[in-house]
Amino acid sequence: MKVHYKGVLCNLATYRVMGEDKPALYYIDSPDQETMLKAGFVDVQPCLWVKVLTDEEYNAVSYTHLRAHETDQ
């Protein structure tokens, strides 16, 4: 699912960390690289920017996304 996180448009998915799937954001679009770095994205491979979410960040992103859908209706 597409979400905006601290000014960065990204996909919410998972990223495997030490054998465990963690919620993560994958970069789609950003105004600039500085915005991505401030949001906590790191380049895990060339041209692949990811932000692994803490439980608190994941809950906030999920809640914000769900609220956006409620107001669309």
C-alpha positions as CSV (number, residue, x, y, z in Angstrom):
1,M,0.0,0.0,0.0
2,K,1.2,3.5,-0.8
3,V,1.7,5.9,2.1
4,H,3.4,9.3,2.7
5,Y,6.0,9.2,5.4
6,K,7.7,12.5,6.5
7,G,7.4,13.9,2.9
8,V,8.4,10.7,1.1
9,L,6.0,8.6,-1.0
10,C,6.6,5.0,-0.4
11,N,5.2,1.4,-0.3
12,L,4.5,-0.3,3.0
13,A,5.9,-3.9,2.9
14,T,8.3,-6.0,4.8
15,Y,12.1,-6.3,4.9
16,R,14.0,-9.3,6.3
17,V,16.3,-8.4,9.2
18,M,18.4,-11.1,10.8
19,G,15.9,-13.8,9.6
20,E,12.8,-11.9,10.7
21,D,10.4,-9.9,8.5
22,K,10.0,-6.3,9.8
23,P,7.5,-3.7,8.5
24,A,9.4,-1.4,6.1
25,L,8.8,1.5,3.7
26,Y,10.3,1.4,0.2
27,Y,11.0,4.7,-1.5
28,I,8.9,5.7,-4.5
29,D,9.4,9.4,-4.7
30,S,10.8,12.2,-2.6
31,P,11.5,16.0,-3.2
32,D,15.2,15.4,-2.6
33,Q,17.7,13.0,-1.0
34,E,17.9,15.2,2.2
35,T,14.2,14.6,2.9
36,M,14.8,10.8,2.6
37,L,17.8,10.9,4.9
38,K,15.9,13.0,7.5
39,A,13.0,10.4,7.4
40,G,15.5,7.6,8.2
41,F,15.8,5.9,4.8
42,V,19.0,4.1,4.0
43,D,20.3,2.7,0.7
44,V,20.4,-1.1,1.3
45,Q,21.4,-1.7,-2.3
46,P,22.1,0.6,-5.2
47,C,18.9,2.5,-6.0
48,L,16.9,0.7,-3.2
49,W,16.1,3.0,-0.3
50,V,14.3,1.4,2.7
51,K,13.1,2.6,6.2
52,V,12.6,-0.3,8.6
53,L,9.9,0.7,11.0
54,T,9.7,0.4,14.7
55,D,6.5,-0.9,16.2
56,E,5.5,2.6,17.1
57,E,6.2,4.0,13.6
58,Y,4.3,1.1,12.0
59,N,1.3,1.7,14.2
60,A,1.3,5.4,13.4
61,V,1.7,4.8,9.6
62,S,-1.1,2.2,9.6
63,Y,-3.4,4.3,11.7
64,T,-2.9,7.4,9.4
65,H,-3.4,5.3,6.3
66,L,-6.7,3.9,7.7
67,R,-7.9,7.3,8.8
68,A,-7.3,8.6,5.2
69,H,-9.5,5.9,3.8
70,E,-12.3,6.7,6.2
71,T,-12.3,10.4,5.3
72,D,-12.4,9.5,1.5
73,Q,-15.8,7.8,1.9
